[in-house]
């Protein structure tokens, strides 16, 4: 039920959409800020590393200078080597020892003066000695051989000596000779303890770890002292070798770390050493995560506030629409008398309310109109039913026997609507004649019914004064032409039969040809016809005379039979009528002819609505005593 409310769905939509925007924007902002933090940290680390490298460079340059100066002096003053290295060690307190090792003139009998060394004791005093006291012959040791090849000086690998806990490192310079390129090595050794102290005194970022590593990948100094003398991890050494600075190292990469760290490093000029800073990524981005979490929390509070405001405003805006929806349901139930919300603004809701109110009044008007039309149609239907009853009252009974049974008539009338314009009638004319008529009034409905009533009434009246069907049609035509401003007309077939002889006189006013069924054969009665009644007051109507034999039947019908059609628009037609009449057994009553024709027409239209009114009349002559040849003549009147 909650989600059926538009206001609730709108508020949830605003909340969901804002949350998506917040998440996307927050993600982009976090990525951008993370990059900025990393760049800022890189700049800070570069400044610290550069400063530390400068300090280290300044310190070791003094050591290198001592070795270089001694190598230059000892090239010409070999015999003064002990005094020179003694004095140099005295004036350079940071040095641990200074050696002046010459290539022995006779390696089988080396002299102590070939390799004097001045060492600083733990109490700071300087003692003289010789490299001949070393465990191995100095001229074959690696430091001496490496030093002979360092014309411009080089740093020896770090090493430890007996009796000292700290790590030592020496700077060696080859002593040039006069006759040979190199005659020995001047070497100054310092302790790396000062380097460790320097790392500890650096102003580093929080949680940063500083280290110095040499070209072989061994840590010379490290804030984590357990790392001193050990080798760096493979990703670290690879980054230093490829100068990939800074580098992110994770445990999965094989780094000697428990979490992802960022390493910033800088080479120390004049050495093969590298100064570096290691910073845990978690600590590096801790402030960023805290800031981002606070921002997200504030954003969520803001979203909740915006959604609440949207919900309240939407509910207020939707309130008139809720009322309108209820009123629409009232309209669906047929209730139109209700109050609508007061229109205070000319916005969409206001225009909708006014339009709905206008539609309601228009709908009420249409309903009233429909009711009036329904009542009018009901009244018209009632009047049509009355007219139909009146019209049927003008039509005689379907079956009639006259002249003692020698003349039998059967007829049927089917209006296409409540009332129609087709007609049939029959009546006696004096003691020896019977008159039958079948007609079809133009048009349909009430006007046709009234014209049909007028035709029947006039025909009954005028026929009593006429001598033949031609006279009946002529008198009737003249009366119908009077005041016929609407030019309505009626086609009429009129027949008068002598009840003693069976002579049937026929006259047609534009009507369908009758069918004669005699001796088992159905034929059209070929006769000349005059114009329809009501159009030409001077019209003439020829008479066709038939002498009927006993059992002969004449079928008279309107065009509702011959022009009957169904969906295929093909007319029923005169041949079908002849076929229908021919299938009636000879001697059958006229009712059989009417039933046969109407049944065939119904079968042909197959339930389709009637196209036109239908009137059918069958007259049968039953005088079996009549003999002779049928008279077939035409008389003009």
Beta strands, then each sheet from edge to edge (+ up, - down):
strand 1: 95-102
strand 2: 115-120
strand 3: 126-130
strand 4: 154-155
strand 5: 168-176
strand 6: 182-191
strand 7: 208-213
strand 8: 219-222
strand 9: 247-249
strand 10: 261-267
strand 11: 274-280
strand 12: 399-402
strand 13: 407-414
strand 14: 422-429
strand 15: 433-441
strand 16: 490-498
strand 17: 503-509
strand 18: 515-518
strand 19: 521-524
strand 20: 529-530
strand 21: 543-547
strand 22: 553-557
strand 23: 614-621
strand 24: 632-635
sheet 1: 3+ 2- 1+ 6- 5+ 4-
sheet 2: 8+ 7- 11+ 10- 9+
sheet 3: 12+ 13- 23+ 22- 18+ 19-
sheet 4: 14+ 15- 16+ 17- 20-
sheet 5: 14+ 15- 16+ 17- 21+ 24-
end
